[in-house]
């Protein structure tokens, strides 16, 4: 058996890190003797998450452009030059069969140097609007795996393949309406459930909107599972401690997202690529409130790809504080509309994405082994 050596690069957010680890896990499942090395940005979350998943990682000093204070970009350029040199040295020493990029700061210098050293490159683009780094690298890639149709406006059409974004196996294999799920959250059967998620840190606008309209939701008989994010949990806990919040479960983090999805009739969420992939696979009606604080406003573009096809409801962040709960109340009581959203979002689902991406990796490296 060939002992493949594979570099996986990228990160910065969970939306980049999870697909990277999923691809690595599938490679390890098929090729137990394969040697894998991650390359990330030294001050980003991948430096903790990747070793926790059982993989070695090297950090580069690379960082993103400062779009507000452009004079500070001199240090960004210095870090980029240093990162290119470090990436070149790592690649020459490791001698990979392929370099896989999942987006994020580190994937730029890593994939650029890999292709310069005649190492095959595969790009995995999670979003409906391709990032700058991946667009620059596209002509150097052997294959570009994407999650949305119409990506030929960013990438060479002959190298594109729709694979979707890898999601957690417990989510993909989730049993709808698991009998233990309602008990886990202390909820009653027969009443609608609204699931609100804003990411691990939390989403300020979503939290403010839910807090403002929480009583209206509970008075209407809607049960609420609310992931506040760790930045907001303590303050919300203090504010709600003396109130009658029967039908509310809230926490800074939901450890059993499979249970949360299983019981949810409607989901309120940001529009990150990973979350959207989960919603599509699970056919969940959703209200998407894109974060305005992401590069190139890609979350709005992700959400619009669904909302333009009647597969989700989009509420912009600037009006969500006032509109979120009224829209959610109206929608969760409309069974026909929920069913329509469920049917349309299911059309965007891509199953077994990690396996399909690894299929493409093997097609690239097998002829050279």
N, C-alpha and C positions, 0 to 999 in steps of 0.2 A: 504494500500500500504506500502511495506517495505521502510524504510528510509535508504538507503544504505549509507555507509561511505567509501569514496574512496580516496586513496593517489595516486597522479601522480608525478613522480620524473624524473628529468633530465633537460637538457638544455645546455647552453653554446653558442649555435648558433641558428639562426632562423630555421635551418634545424631540430633541435630537438624541439624547442619551439612550432612551428606551429602545428606539429602533436599532441603534448601534449594538446594544447588548443582545437584543433579540436575534439579530443576524449572527453575532458571534456564537450564541447558544445553539443555533441551528447548524452552523458550521462544525461546532464541537460535537454535536450529536451525530453528524454524518462522518466526520473525520476526527475521531478521538485523539489521534496523534498530531493533529494540526497545531502549529505554534502561532499564537495570535498576540499581537501587540497593539495597544491603543495609543494614539497620540492626541492629547487634548490641550486646552489652554490652562496654564499653570494655576490661575486663580479662580477657576470656574468649578461648578459642582461635579463635573465628571471626574475630578481628581479624587473625590470620595466615593461616588456612586460606582465607578468602574471597578476599583479594587474590591468593593463590597460584593460585586457580582462574580468575583473570582478571576479577574484579568489584570495583567500588568499594564500600567499606563505611564507614559512619559509626557511631561508638561512643557509646552512652549510658552515664551513670554508674550505671545501675540495678543492684541486687543483690537477692539473695533474703532472705527473712526468717530471722532467727537464732532458731531454735526452742529453743536451749539457754539463751542469755543474752538474755532478752526486752527488757532495758533498752537493749541495743544497737540495737534496731529503730527508735529515734528517727532515727538516721542513715540507715537504710534508707528511712524515709518522706521524709526530706529529699531523698535521691537520686531517689526516685520522682517527687516533685513537679518537680524539675529536669528529669528525663527526659521527663515529659509536655510540659513547655514546649519542650524541644529537639525532640521528635518533631513537635509542632505546627508549629514553624518549618520543619523539613525538608520536611514534607508540603506546606505552603503554597508553598514555593519550588519543589519538584520537580513538583507537580501530577500525581500518579500516576493511572492509570486504575483500578488495583486495588492493594490491599495484601494480601499473603499472609503468614500467620503459621505457623511450624513448631514453636512451643513454645520455652520458654526465657525468661529474664528480659526481654529486650528486646521480645519480641513483645507483651507486655501494654500498655505505654504507646503503642507504635506503632499497634497495631490499634485501641486505644481512641480515640486522637486521629483516626485515619483515618476511623473510622465517625462520629465527632462532626462531622467536616468533610464528611460525606456521600460518602465514598469507599467503594466496595464492598469487602468483606472476605471472604477465603477462609481457613479454618483447615485445617491438616493435622495431625491427631492421630495419633502413631505408636503409642501404647500402648493396651493393653486397658483401662486405668484412666485416665480423662482427668485431666490436670493441672488445678490450680486456675485458672491463667490462662486456659486454653481454656474451662473451664466458665463462667467469668465473662463471656467474650467471645461465647459461643455465640449469644445472642439478637441480637447485632449482626452476625452472619455471614450472608452470602448462601448459602454452601455450606460444609459440613464434611466433609472427606475423611478416612476412617478405615480402619484395617487389620483390625478385628475386628467380628464380628457382635455384636448386642446393645448397641450404643453409644447406643441411644435412652434408656437409663437416665441418660445424662449430657447428651444433646443433643436438640434438637427433631427428631423423626423425619422431618419433611418436608424438612429441609435436609441430611440425611445421605446419603452415598454411599460405598460400600466401594470403595476404589481400591488398598489396600495401601500399603506403604512402598517408595519407590524404593530399588533396590540397584545396586551397581556393574555396569556393562555386562559387564565381563569375568567377573563371577560369573554373571549371568543367562544369558550365552551360553556358559558353560563346557562343555567337552567332557568327559564322564565318562571316567575312567580314561585321561587323556591319557598317551601313551607316554613323554613327557618328564618327567612328574611324579615317578615313582618314582626316576628317575636324579637329579633335582634334589635330592632329600632323601637320596640314597644308601641307598635301601631295597630290600629284596628282594621280588620278586613271589611271591605265594602265601602270604604271611603277613599276618595282620590288622594294620590300622593304626588307632591311637587318636590323634585330633587333640585337643589341649588348648589352648584360647585363653582368656585372661583380660583382654583389652583391651590397649591400647597401654601402659598403666602397669603392668598386672599385677593379679592377684587373689591376695591373701595366702593365703586359706584353700585355694583350689584348688592353689596352688603347694606349700603345706605338705603337703596330702594326696597329691599326686603324688610329691613328694620322699620321703615316708614309704613309699609303696608302689611306687616305681619298680622296684626289683629284682624284686619279685614279678611285675610286668608283663613285664619283659624275660625272666625265667626261664620264663614261660608262653609265650614265643614271640610276644608282642605287640610290634609296632614302634610307637614313640612319636614324634610330632611335637609339640613342646612350645613354645608361645609363652609365655615367662616374664613378659614385660613389662619395660620398661627399668629399673624400680626394683629388680628382683630378679635380673637377669641376671648381674651381676658376682659376687655372692655365691654363686649356684648354680654358676657356672662354676668358682669356686675349690673348692667342695665336691666337684664331680664329676670334677675333672681327673685324679685318680689312680685312678679306678674304671673297670672294664671295662663300658662302656655301649654295647656293640654293639647296633644296632637303635634307637638314640636319636638324634634330631636336635633340637637346641634352640637358641633364639635369643630375643633381646628383642623381635624383631619379625619377622613373616612378610611379605615383600614380594610373594610369589606365593601369595596366598590361594586363587586359582583352582586352582593345583596342589595345595595342602593339602586343599582340599575334595574334589578329584577322587579322591585316593587314600584318603580317610578312610572307614573302615567304621563308626566311631562318633565322635561329637564331644562333648567336654566344654566347656561354656561358661557364662558369665554369661547373663542373660536380657534383655539390651537389645533394644529393638524392632528395630533394624537387623539384628542378628545373627539373631534369630528369623526375620525375613523371608527372609534368605538361606537358612537351614536349611529353611524350608518350600519355597522354590522348588527347592532341590536335593534334596529328599526325604531329608534326612540324619537317621538315628537320632541322638538327642541325649540327654545327661544335662545338665540345667540346674541351675546353682547360683546362684540369684538373689543379687545384691548387697544386703546389708542397709543400705547407706549411700546410698540414693536417696530422693528425695521420695515420700512417701505409699506407700513399699514397692511401687512400681509394677512392679519386676522380678518379684517373687513373683506378682503378679496376671497378668503376661504369661505366666510359666511355667505357672501353674495353668490358664490358658485352654487350654494344650496338654495338660498332664498329665491333666486331668479328662476329656479326650477320647482318652486312650490314644495321644497323639501325641508324647509325650516323657516322660522320667523326671525327676522333681523331687527334688532333695536340698537340704534347707535348709542355709544357711551354717554354722549352729552345730554340725552333725554331719558336715559334709562332710570334714573333715580325716581322720576315721577311716573313714567309710563309702564315700568316693568310689572308691577303687581296688577294693575288694571288689565293689562294684556293677558297676563298669566291666568287671572281669574276668569276672564271671558273664554279663553282657549280651553282650559281644563274642564270646563263644563260643556264643551261642544264635542261630543263623541265622534261625529262625522268628520269634523276638521282634524281631530287627533288621528283618526284612521287614515285620512288622506295624507297627512304629513308622514305618517309611518310608512305608507306604501311608497311615497316618493323618495324618502331618504334611503330606503332599502336599495333603490336602484344604483346608489353610489357605493355600495358595499364591495369590498375586495377581500376575499377570504384567503387564509394561508399565505399572507404576504411575505413573511420571513422565508418560508420555504421557496417561494417563487423567486425571491431576490437571490437566494443561494443557488438556485438552478442557473441563473444568469452568470453568477460568479464562476460556477463550474464550467459553463460553456466557454468562458474566456480563458481559464487557466488550464483546462484539461488538454488542449492540443499541444501545450508547451511542456507537459509533464512526461 
